Amino acid sequence: MRFALVNGRTPCRESRCARCGELIRAGYLREIGTHLIYCDHNCYADHCQSTFKLLEEHARASCAAFTFGDGAIRR
């Protein structure tokens, strides 16, 4: 989780929150790695949580592809 908190500024062009789609006004969060903009810390936290869940489900599905009925992992 790396982000920059921007207070009292709006982005150069009209921008919307990456999570909820609200128009960005003065003050927002920008994720450093992706440069995505969020209207507040709640939207950013929701995005991080949903991304983590997606990665977790993907890892489970990948692991399930290698397991057999007896629970052993074979490659």
URBEL-V994775 format. One record per run of one state. SS is the DSSP state (H for helix, E for strand, - for the rest). FROM is the first residue (numbers start at 1). TO is the last residue. If there is no record, write none. Layout:
ss = [SS	SS]
from = [FROM	FROM]
to = [TO	TO]
This chain:
ss = [-	E	-	E	-	E	-	E	-	E	-	H	E	-	E	-]
from = [1	3	7	16	17	23	24	28	32	37	39	41	67	68	73	74]
to = [2	6	15	16	22	23	27	31	36	38	40	66	67	72	73	75]
